[in-house]
Amino acid sequence: MLSIGEFPNICRVSTKTLCNYAEIGLLLPSEVNPENGYRYYAIEQLETMLFINRLKAYHFSLDEIGDILKSDSSEEQLYAVLSKKKQELERQVQNTQDALLQINTDIQTLMQTKI
């Protein structure tokens, strides 16, 4: 078992984040000491925490991550969810590139009228 001090250090998250995840039911401690309230996490939970970190890096919301974890997703379902998120991110990238292009055009126009 890993303490609430050890577990977040290994997973590179804060203790506050871990407590928040427990509050919202995303990742509950494996054991809570009834005498002092200390929380302990099983080694097996490291994989879940690393999966949560990966999904966060893909810009999934905590609600979406919770749904994924609770759904007991098959590889096909996970593939579908990841593919959908990929398309969403690609649209966001395209929108950002379009905005940058427009900003560059506006800057060029301003520079030309200034000269």
N, C-alpha and C positions, 0 to 999 in steps of 0.2 A: 504494500500500500504506500501511496505517496501522499504527503501532507499538502495542504493548500499552499504552503510555501514552496515546496519542491515541484509540484505538478506544473504550475504556470511558468516556472523558470525553464523547464524542459521544453514546453510548448511555445515559449516566447509570447506569452500573454500576461497581462497584469492580474493580480489577485482580484482587483475590482471587477475586471471583465469576467473572470471565472465566477465570482459571486453573482454578477448580473445574469450570467447564463443559467445559474442554478435557480435564481428567482423566476426567470421566464420559462423554466423547464427544458431548456436546451441541452444542458449537461449537468445532471445531478450528481452530487458526490456519491460514491459507492457506499460510504459509511460515515455516520456522524457520531462522534463520541457523546453519549448522553450526559456525561458528567461536566464536560467543559465546552461542548459545542464544536470542537475541532472537526473539520471536514477532511476526509481522506478519499483519494481517488485510486482506482485500480489501474494497474499497468495497462490493461486492455483498453482503458478509456483514452489512452494517448492517441490511438489510431482515430478515434472519433473526433478528438480535439484537433488533430492535424487535418482531418477532412473538413471540419468546420472552418479552420483557417484558410484552406484552399478555396472553399466556396465563397468565403468573404472576399478573397483576392479576386474572384470572378464577379464581384459586385452583386452577389445574392444578398437580399435582406435577411435579417435574423428570422423573420416570419417564414420566408421561403426556405431557409435552411432547416428550420423546425419541421416544416412540411415534408421536406426530403428525408430527414432522419426518421420521422414518424411513419412514413409511408412504406418502410421496408422495401424500398425500390429494387426492382430487378435491374440488371445491367441495361436492358432495353429501355426501361423507364428513365433511368439516369441518363442514358444517351439522349433521349428526347428532351429532357429538361436542360441538359448542357447545350444541346444544339439550339434550342429556343433562346437561351441566354446569349449564345454566340451571335445569333442573328440580331438580337437587341443591341449588343455591344457594337457590332458592325454598323448598325444604323446610327448609333451615337457618334462613332468615329467619323462617319460620312458627314453628319450634321456639323461636327466640329471642323472638319476640313472645309466644308462649304462656308462656314462663318469666317475661318481664317482667310480664305480666298477673297471674300467680300471685304474684310478689313484691309487686306493688302491692296485691293483695288481702290478703296477709299483713301488710303494713305498715299498711293501714287497720284491720285486725282488731286489731293490737297497739295502735294509737293509740286505738281506741275502748275497749279494755279498760283502758287507762291512765287514761282520763278519769273 
